[in-house]
Amino acid sequence: MNNLVENNALHEVLPFYHCSIENSKVSALGNGLINQTYLVKSVKQNFVLQKINHHVFKNPTQVINNAELINKHLQEKKERQQYSLEPMWQLTAKHHSPTVIVNDNYWRAIQFIPNCYTVEAVETTEQAHQVAAAFGQFTSALSDFPANQLAEIIPNFHHLDSRLAQLKAVVEKDPKKRLSDCQHLVDFCFEQVSFIKKVAELVAVLPVQVTHNDTKINNLLFNSDTKKPIAVIDLDTCMPGFIMHDFGDMVRTCCSTLPEDGVALEDMQIRMDIFEALAESYINSFAGNITQTERESLIIGAQLLPFMIGIRFLTDYIDGDNYFHTKHTSHNLDRAKNQLHFFHLLHAAEDKLTRIVTR
């Protein structure tokens, strides 16, 4: 560990888990941009140690408590053979709590599952079937859990009107004088009146479910021997929501032929074979426990998530890149153009997507 400050923090945190920096091997784990995550190999046990980013998650205790409630419910379902994946347990520290607070920073430990790996991007239809089936099974197993018991970790996270209001506010201020670079994109967003209305009408009638809200394939653990998913991980953004959000996030991250910051927009296409695999396995994973309205909402969700993240990238660009990590000045603008173009392609293909989802 090269960071002296973090090394000192680990020196104080590890004894809560009956080990120390001297008798443990600690290494950075994963490539997440929000929390700091480590793999700890001690003489007694191996576990994942995580410092929760309290700037993003304003109440870290809620993140930890939500995970406890979700894992308890999933474990009960697993014991009744109604859930085949592994819950990701948080470890209880020596003071009988999963939450450790050191110097106003919040830490937790999560069980380490050996002999597994993660995948960064969907490359095949088989992987698309796997990711959709796993996240669908996760939500289906929680469908009888009272979602209102979970804290709303990030208020209005997928609330389209709030995201549009944030865009409007930064447009009016234009603090970095960047509006002239992207006025056409701002106009495009606010011109989608009929789509925005359709989303609002759906939100008013859809049943609230426990949703994961970050359904990328790299939030699954795969067994190294079977090559199949064994656990849904990263429950930080789990909260009450709608299944169209989770499905839409899968489409957003799996179905474009370009990465989300790719600039060759003329080459962007929808990977229809991947979309079909996602839709088939996601719907099947609910084993009939999905309403007709929810099923139909998946097409709107597929369009909504690129549209909404495009708005967020655009908002952050105009505001001076205060939220998303960027590698160059136009990074957020490139992302916004990319995601809004993907929305445009999905919106134009709505009839074809509908035939896939409803057949």
C-alpha positions in Angstrom: 0.0 0.0 0.0 1.6 3.3 -1.1 -0.9 5.8 0.2 0.3 6.7 3.7 -3.1 8.1 4.7 -4.9 5.0 3.6 -2.3 2.8 5.2 -2.9 4.6 8.5 -6.6 4.1 8.1 -6.3 0.4 7.4 -4.1 0.1 10.5 -7.1 1.3 12.6 -9.8 -0.5 10.7 -8.4 -4.0 10.3 -8.4 -4.8 14.1 -12.2 -4.6 14.0 -12.0 -7.8 11.9 -9.5 -9.6 14.2 -6.5 -8.9 12.0 -3.8 -6.3 11.4 -1.8 -4.6 8.7 1.2 -6.6 9.9 -0.4 -10.0 9.5 -2.5 -9.4 6.4 -1.9 -8.8 2.7 -4.0 -5.9 1.4 -4.4 -5.1 -2.3 -6.7 -2.9 -4.3 -9.6 -4.7 -5.8 -11.7 -3.9 -8.9 -11.9 -0.7 -10.9 -14.9 1.1 -9.3 -14.8 4.9 -9.4 -16.9 5.5 -6.2 -15.9 3.4 -3.3 -12.4 2.3 -2.3 -12.3 -1.5 -2.3 -9.5 -3.9 -1.1 -9.0 -7.6 -0.9 -7.7 -8.6 2.6 -5.9 -11.9 3.0 -5.3 -12.5 6.7 -4.2 -15.5 8.7 -7.8 -16.1 9.8 -9.9 -15.3 6.8 -10.0 -13.5 3.4 -12.6 -10.8 2.9 -13.4 -7.7 0.8 -12.9 -4.4 2.7 -14.6 -1.3 1.5 -14.6 2.4 2.4 -17.9 3.9 1.3 -17.8 7.2 -0.5 -19.9 9.5 1.8 -19.8 12.3 -0.8 -21.8 10.2 -3.2 -23.7 8.2 -0.5 -24.7 10.9 1.9 -25.8 8.3 4.6 -23.5 5.3 4.3 -25.4 3.5 7.2 -28.4 3.3 4.9 -26.3 1.6 2.2 -25.2 -1.0 4.7 -28.6 -1.5 6.3 -30.2 -1.9 2.9 -27.7 -4.6 2.0 -28.4 -6.4 5.3 -32.2 -6.5 4.6 -31.8 -7.6 1.0 -29.3 -10.4 1.9 -31.5 -11.7 4.7 -34.4 -12.0 2.3 -32.4 -13.6 -0.4 -30.9 -16.1 2.1 -34.5 -17.1 3.1 -35.4 -17.6 -0.5 -32.2 -19.7 -1.1 -33.0 -21.9 1.8 -36.5 -22.5 0.3 -34.8 -23.2 -3.1 -36.4 -20.1 -4.6 -33.1 -18.4 -5.3 -30.1 -20.1 -6.8 -27.4 -17.4 -6.5 -25.3 -16.5 -3.4 -26.3 -13.6 -1.2 -23.2 -11.3 -0.6 -23.0 -11.1 3.2 -21.5 -8.2 5.1 -19.3 -9.4 8.0 -20.0 -8.4 11.5 -17.1 -6.6 13.1 -15.9 -7.3 16.7 -18.3 -4.7 18.1 -21.2 -6.7 16.7 -22.1 -4.3 13.8 -21.3 -4.5 10.1 -20.5 -0.7 10.2 -17.0 0.5 11.2 -16.5 4.3 11.6 -12.9 5.6 11.7 -12.1 9.3 11.4 -15.6 10.0 10.1 -15.1 7.4 7.3 -17.5 4.4 7.0 -16.1 1.0 6.3 -17.6 -2.5 5.9 -16.3 -6.0 5.1 -18.0 -8.3 2.6 -17.6 -12.0 2.3 -15.0 -13.1 -0.3 -16.1 -15.9 -2.7 -13.0 -17.7 -4.1 -12.7 -19.3 -7.5 -14.6 -16.6 -9.4 -14.1 -13.7 -11.8 -15.9 -10.7 -13.3 -16.6 -9.8 -17.0 -16.3 -6.2 -18.2 -18.5 -6.3 -21.2 -21.1 -8.5 -22.9 -19.6 -10.0 -26.0 -22.0 -12.9 -26.8 -25.7 -13.6 -26.7 -24.9 -16.3 -24.1 -23.5 -13.7 -21.8 -26.5 -11.5 -22.5 -28.8 -14.4 -21.5 -26.7 -14.9 -18.3 -26.7 -11.3 -17.2 -30.5 -10.8 -17.8 -31.3 -14.1 -16.0 -29.2 -13.3 -13.0 -30.5 -9.7 -12.5 -34.1 -10.8 -13.3 -33.8 -13.6 -10.7 -32.5 -11.1 -8.2 -35.4 -8.8 -8.6 -37.9 -11.6 -8.8 -36.7 -13.1 -5.5 -37.2 -9.7 -3.9 -40.7 -9.1 -5.5 -42.4 -10.0 -2.2 -40.1 -7.9 -0.1 -41.7 -4.6 0.9 -39.6 -2.2 -1.1 -40.6 0.8 1.1 -38.5 -0.7 3.9 -35.4 0.2 1.9 -33.9 3.7 2.2 -33.8 5.8 -1.0 -30.0 5.9 -1.2 -29.8 8.6 -3.9 -33.1 10.6 -4.0 -34.7 10.9 -7.5 -31.9 8.8 -9.0 -34.0 7.8 -11.9 -36.6 10.6 -11.8 -36.6 12.0 -15.3 -38.3 15.3 -14.4 -35.7 16.0 -11.7 -32.8 15.3 -14.2 -34.5 17.7 -16.7 -34.8 20.3 -13.9 -31.1 20.0 -13.1 -30.3 20.5 -16.8 -32.5 23.5 -17.0 -30.8 25.0 -13.9 -27.3 24.7 -15.3 -28.4 26.0 -18.7 -29.7 29.1 -17.1 -26.4 29.7 -15.2 -24.0 28.4 -17.9 -21.1 28.7 -15.3 -18.3 27.7 -17.7 -19.7 29.3 -20.8 -20.1 25.9 -22.6 -23.7 26.2 -23.6 -22.8 27.4 -27.1 -21.0 24.0 -27.7 -24.1 22.0 -27.0 -27.3 24.1 -27.4 -28.5 21.7 -30.1 -28.3 18.8 -27.6 -30.1 20.8 -24.9 -32.9 21.6 -27.4 -33.1 17.9 -28.4 -33.6 16.9 -24.8 -36.5 19.3 -24.1 -38.1 18.5 -27.5 -38.9 14.9 -26.4 -42.2 16.0 -25.0 -44.2 13.0 -26.0 -41.6 10.5 -24.6 -41.3 12.5 -21.4 -45.1 12.3 -21.0 -45.2 8.6 -21.7 -42.6 8.0 -19.0 -44.6 10.0 -16.5 -47.7 8.1 -17.3 -45.9 4.7 -16.8 -44.4 5.8 -13.5 -47.9 6.6 -12.2 -49.1 3.0 -12.7 -46.1 0.7 -12.4 -45.6 -1.4 -9.3 -42.7 -0.5 -7.1 -40.0 -3.2 -6.8 -36.6 -3.6 -5.3 -34.2 -2.7 -8.1 -30.5 -3.0 -8.4 -30.0 0.2 -10.5 -26.5 -0.7 -11.8 -27.1 -3.8 -13.9 -23.8 -4.0 -15.8 -22.3 -7.4 -16.4 -19.3 -6.5 -14.2 -21.7 -6.5 -11.2 -22.0 -10.3 -11.4 -19.5 -12.8 -10.1 -18.9 -15.8 -12.4 -17.8 -19.3 -11.2 -14.4 -20.1 -12.7 -15.3 -23.7 -13.3 -18.9 -23.5 -14.6 -18.5 -20.1 -16.2 -22.0 -19.2 -14.9 -23.1 -16.3 -12.6 -23.0 -17.2 -8.9 -23.8 -13.8 -7.2 -25.1 -10.3 -7.9 -22.7 -7.8 -6.3 -22.5 -4.1 -5.6 -25.8 -3.6 -3.9 -25.0 0.1 -3.0 -27.7 1.5 -5.3 -30.4 -1.0 -4.5 -33.6 0.9 -3.6 -37.3 1.1 -4.6 -37.8 1.5 -8.3 -39.2 0.0 -11.5 -38.0 -3.0 -13.4 -37.8 -0.9 -16.6 -34.9 0.9 -15.0 -32.9 -2.2 -14.5 -33.7 -3.6 -17.9 -32.9 -0.2 -19.5 -29.5 -0.1 -17.8 -28.7 -3.6 -19.3 -29.7 -2.4 -22.7 -27.7 0.8 -22.3 -24.5 -1.0 -21.3 -24.9 -4.1 -23.6 -26.6 -3.2 -26.8 -24.6 -0.4 -28.4 -21.8 -1.2 -30.9 -19.9 1.7 -29.4 -18.6 2.3 -25.8 -20.5 5.1 -24.0 -17.8 7.7 -24.9 -17.3 6.5 -28.5 -17.4 9.4 -31.0 -17.9 7.6 -34.3 -21.7 8.0 -34.0 -22.3 7.2 -37.7 -21.1 3.7 -36.9 -23.4 3.1 -33.9 -25.9 0.4 -34.2 -28.2 -1.5 -31.9 -27.1 -5.1 -31.3 -30.5 -6.6 -31.8 -29.3 -10.1 -31.1 -28.1 -9.0 -27.7 -31.4 -7.1 -27.1 -33.4 -10.1 -27.9 -31.4 -12.3 -25.6 -31.7 -9.8 -22.7 -35.5 -9.5 -23.2 -36.1 -13.2 -23.4 -34.1 -14.2 -20.3 -35.2 -11.2 -18.2 -38.9 -11.8 -18.8 -38.5 -15.6 -18.3 -36.6 -15.1 -15.0 -39.8 -13.8 -13.5 -41.6 -17.1 -14.2 -44.8 -15.3 -15.0 -44.5 -12.9 -12.0 -44.5 -9.8 -14.2 -47.5 -7.7 -15.1 -48.4 -6.8 -18.7 -47.7 -3.2 -17.9 -44.3 -4.0 -16.6 -43.5 -6.1 -19.6 -44.5 -3.3 -22.0 -42.5 -0.8 -19.9 -39.3 -2.6 -20.8 -39.3 -0.9 -24.2 -39.6 2.5 -22.6 -36.9 1.6 -20.1 -34.6 0.7 -22.9 -34.9 4.2 -24.3 -35.2 6.0 -20.9 -31.8 5.0 -19.5 -29.7 6.2 -22.4 -31.8 9.4 -22.5 -31.4 10.0 -18.8 -27.7 9.4 -18.6 -27.2 11.5 -21.7 -29.0 14.3 -19.8 -26.8 13.8 -16.8 -23.6 13.8 -18.9 -24.8 17.0 -20.6 -25.6 18.6 -17.3 -22.2 17.8 -15.9 -20.4 19.1 -19.0 -22.2 22.5 -18.9 -21.6 22.7 -15.1 -17.9 22.1 -15.4 -17.5 18.3 -14.9 -18.1 18.2 -11.2 -19.7 14.7 -10.9 -18.3 12.3 -13.5 -14.6 11.5 -13.8 -13.3 12.8 -17.1 -10.1 12.2 -19.1 -10.3 15.4 -21.3 -12.3 18.6 -21.6 -15.0 17.3 -24.0 -15.3 13.8 -22.4 -18.8 14.5 -20.8 -19.9 16.2 -24.0 -18.8 13.1 -26.1 -20.7 10.8 -23.6 -23.8 13.0 -23.9 -23.7 12.9 -27.7 -23.2 9.2 -27.6 -26.0 8.3 -25.2 -28.5 10.7 -26.8 -27.8 9.3 -30.2 -28.3 5.8 -28.8 -31.6 7.0 -27.4 -32.5 8.3 -30.9 -31.7 4.9 -32.5 -33.7 3.0 -29.9 -36.6 5.4 -30.1 -36.7 5.0 -33.9 -36.6 1.2 -33.5 -39.5 1.1 -30.9 -41.8 -1.0 -33.1 -39.1 -3.6 -33.7 -38.2 -3.7 -29.9 -41.9 -4.0 -29.1 -42.3 -7.0 -31.3 -39.4 -8.7 -29.6 -40.6 -8.0 -26.1 -44.3 -8.8 -26.6 -44.1 -12.0 -28.7 
